[in-house]
C-alpha cells in the first residue's frame, strides 16, 4: 500500500442560534450568550431569563461540538465550544476557530440590526470562549462577562491588551469552585489590572454552578454601565 497524500482540510456544520428582541425598535445593544459545557440554547435561555429584562437584542448561540460525555435524549443533547487535547497550541487554535464562527453569526445579523454596542456573556466553557472572543475581537466588543471560567490572558501580548482599554470586563466566580479554581482567574485579572484595563473580579459564595446570584450580578453590572430595562 502506498500513501499518496496526507494533510488537513476544513468542514462546516449547521449550528442553531436564537435571536430575541426586547424593548422598542431603537438603536440598542446586542448581547451574545455562550452556554457552558453540556448545555444548549434552550436551557441557557431559561437560566439567563432575568437578563431579558434588558432592552437589547439577545443572541443565544449553540456550541458547534456535541457533548457525548453523557447519554441523553436527542432533545436534551448538550454541546461544547471547543476541542481540547491537553496541548495549549491546539486549545488556542480551537478557540480561534470557534470565534471566527461566532463572528460570522454576528456579522450576518448585525447588517440588518441597529446595534450600538456588543456584549458577550459566557458561563464555564462558554466563559473561556467569551473571554478569548472579547480580547481577540476587541474592535467589536464593548462589554465582556465571564461566569466561572478563566480568561486565557496568556494568549495575548501586552500590546494586544492595550487595545482593550475601552472594554468593561467583569468576572463572577464561585469562591469554592473546584472545576475552575478561582486562583487562575485572580491571576489573569491581576494582569489586566496591571495593564490598566477596566476589569473587575467579583467573588460569590458557592462552587461551579450557574446560580441566580451570579445572573443577578451580571444584571446589576449591566445596569451600572448604562444598559436599560424594558
N, C-alpha and C positions, 0 to 999 in steps of 0.2 A: 504494500500500500504506500502510495506517495502523497504527502501533504503538499498541495499546490499553493495554498494561501491561508493565512490566519490574520485576524485583525479585529476591529471593533466597528460597530455601526450603531445607529440610534433607532428608537421606535417610539411611537406615540400611542397613548391610551386615552379613552374618554373618561373624564373626571367630572362629577356633578358639582354644581355650585348653586347658591340661592341668594338672590338679591332682594332685599326689602327696603321700603322707603317709609320713614316716619316723619310726620310733620307736613308742612306745606311745601309746594314745589318752588323752592328758592335755592340759591346757592348755599351749599352746606357740606359738612364733612362726609367722607367715605371711611367707614370703619370696617376693617377686614378682620375676620375671626378665624384662628387656626386652632383646631381641637387637639387634644392630647392623643397619645398612642392608644390605639384600640377604639378611638371614638369615631363619630361621624357627624355630618352637619345637622341631622335632626336632633340628636342628643345634645349637641353643643348649643344649639339654638335655645333649647329649654333651659340649659344651665345659665345662659347669658341673658335670659329674658329681662331682668331689671335694666339692662343697658339699652333695651329697645325703647325706653322712655326718652332717650336722647334723640333730638331732631337730627337725623342723618340718613345717609344710605348705609345699609348694613349688609355686608357681603360675607356669607359663610361659604368657605371653600373646603372640599373634602380632600384629605391626603390621597396621593396617587398610588400608594402601595397598600395592598391588602395585608391586614394583620392576621396571620394564620396561627398565632400562639394559642388561641382558644377556639373551640368549636362552637359556633352559634348558628341559628337560623340565618338564612341569607339576608333577611330584612334587618338583622341586628349586627351584620358584619362591621368590624372596626377597621380603621385604616391608619397608615403611618405616613410621615412626611419625607423620610429619607432612609437610606440604607447605611448600615454601619457594620463594618467588618473588623473593627478594632484598630484600623490604621487611620491616623489623623488626616493624611492627604486625601484618602478616599472619602472620608467624612465631609471634608470641606467641599470637595467636588460634588458630592451628593446634595449638600445644602445649596450650592450654587445652581445646580441643575433644576432643583425644585423652585428656587427663587425665580429663575427665568420663566418657569411655568406660571407661577403666581403673578408675575409682572404681565405676562401675556393676557391673563384673565382680566386683570385690572385695566390694561390698555384697551382691551376690546369693549369694556363697559364705559369707561370714562369719556370716550368720544361722543357719547350721547347723554351724559350726565353733567350737571353743573356742580362740580366738586371744587371746594375751596381749601381743603386740607385732607391729608391722608393719615389715618391712624391704624396701626397694626397691633392686634391683641392676640397673644398666644398662651396656651397652657401646656406645661410639661414639655413633651416633644414639640408641640406647636410653639412653645416659648423659645426653644432653641432655634427653630426655623424663623420665627418672627424677629428674633434678635439679629440673626445673620441677614435677613432680608432688609431690615431697617438700616443697618450700618453699611451694607453694600449698595443699597438704593437710596442713599442719603439725599439725592436731589429731589426725590419724590416724597419721602417720608417726613412727616412733621412730628408725630407722636408715636411712641413705642411703649407697650405694656407687656411685661413678662410675668407670668404666674408660675412659680415652682419649676423654673427652668434655669439654665445657666447661659449667660452671654458668652459666646466664643470670641472674646475680645482679642485673643492671641492670633486670630486670623487677620487682624487689621493693624496696619502700621500706625505710628504716632501721627504721621501726616494725613492719613485717612481719617483718623478720629477727629482731627482738627476741622474737618469738613462737616462734622455732625453737631456743631455747637448750636445750631438753630433748633435742634430736636429736644422734645421733652421725653426723657427716658425714665420709666418707672418700673421697678421690680417689686413684686409682692411675693413673699416666701414664708412658708411654714417653718417655725423655729426648730421643730423636731423632724424635719423631712429626712428620711433615711434613703430615699431613692435618689434625690438630687440634694446632697448636703449643702446647707446654706453657706458654708465656708467658701466654696468655689464662687458663688455669686458675690459674696462680700469682697473677695479678691478682685473680681472683674470690675465691680463698681468703684473700688478704690482707684483703679487705673483710670476709669472715666473721670472721677473727681480730680485726680492729679492732672488730667489733661483739660480741666476746666469745662467739662461738659455738664449740661443741665440734667443731672441724673440723681435719682433717689431710690434707695432700697428700704422698703418697709417690711418689717417682720411681724408676723401674726402667729397666734397660737395654733398648734396642730402640725400635722405632718404633710405627706404628699397627697393632698386631696383638694379638689376644687370646691371650696366652701362658699356659702352665701356671704361670709365675711370678706373673702377675697374679692368676690364680684362687687360688693359694696365699696370696697377700697378703690377699685377701678372707677366706679361710677363717681365717687366723691372727687377723685383726682381729675376726671374729665370735666366736671363742673367747675373745678377750681381754675382750669386753664382755658375756660371760655366756651366750652360746649353748653348747649341749651337743651332744656327739657321741652317736650312737646307742649 
